[in-house]
Amino acid sequence: MPLDQRESLFRRIAERRDELVALTRDLIRIPTVNPPGDVYTDCAEFLGWRLAGRGFAVEYVRADGAPGDSDRYPRTNVIARIEGREPGPCVHFNGHIDVVPAGQGWTVDPFEGVVKDGRVYGRGACDMKGGIAASIIAVEAILEEGIPFPGALEISGTVDEESGGYGGVGHLATLGYFSRPRVDHVIIPEPLNVDRVCIGHRGVWWAEIETKGRVAHGSMPFLGNCAVRHMGAVLHRIETELIPRLAAKRTAMPVVPEGARQSTLNINAIHGGQPEDHGGLPSPMVPDRCRMVIDRRYLIEEDPEEVRAEIVGILENLRRERPGFDYELREVLAFLPTLTDADAPVVRAVGAAIETVLGRPAAQVVSPGTYDQKHIARVGHLKDCIAYGPGILDLAHQPDEYVGIDDMVHSAQVMAMAALSLLRREV
């Protein structure tokens, strides 16, 4: 890329700093909370309106029948595309518009987009509305500079990444939106820090364990069979047998933070006995059902069948050893680890742009949790995909989540330079 052209492009992005902040705030103020999937259509149409005004062809695709999709909560995705002056590759920026619930502990309004101390605060600021805004400003700056390019640029706003991505990238991938020949390179502006290229993620296996019992009067528990006590036995085995084994498993993948370079297991939820959605007192009953959801993250060196077998082994041993113990095991979701080749074009293009913009070499990392690359790899069969965007990974899903304004500007410069390098096949 000629030096004068690059400097002019970077200067234009820097001069649009206030517009970048305003766009981020506008997106934060659309509370696309998942679950249940609030106002997805409003956010998709806002992005579509803006990009259509810049000359993009815009499509809206609802994921009919996807988990959570309904007329009240439609899973609406937006895809915008603009063609270059001649045939060539396509670079696609994909961002998820859904955010997790705000939760407690905020010192600012989570849906106001408060600006202070060089940061924009709000739910989704770093994960990942700041990244979406940066990618839009990057592409718009290329167009405003009048820089000729072959091929096409695409931007999408997709839903449900926080709950598996089936109604978003997963659905679009089945329709061919993330496969060649339509798309060649994908950049997902997840918050992996402004100087790092994320080349993949650990594997995930979610499962629901249900222990079974028999109801009886709470004053005579010996006449029943307590499912909650059985679940306590499951938890004890997980705590004393499985978690120490997982802590000993290590990976060569450059997973960040350091604690995620081992296998992990989280207890997502546990429910037993009577529901609590009433104002009165419970009745005295021995619970006959107890459910637990586990979130197992595993390494590329592990066999997915062994991941499942570890849990099955605990449950089967308890069935043999513990009187009255019975269970059901249901898989909730499962995704293999992904790892883009460290020498892939999109990795090299973004890495070179980071070094140019920030003046230091880019680090290559792997995410502790999955993101929508999993669908692009397994359904779209597109391997040239990475995550790169502004924001600090550790702030995602936290109260007082924020994104640094300087980081957004720098990441937009990186995205713009990398996109042009890929379109021109300079890597």
Helices and strands as residue ranges (DSSP letters): H 3-15, H 17-28, H 40-52, E 57-62, E 76-83, E 86-96, E 114-116, E 119-121, I 125-129, H 130-145, E 150-158, G 161-163, H 169-174, E 185-188, E 196-201, E 203-212, G 221-223, H 227-237, I 238-242, H 243-247, G 258-261, E 264-272, E 289-298, H 304-321, E 327-335, E 338-339, H 345-358, E 363-367, H 373-378, E 385-387, G 393-395, E 402-404, H 405-423
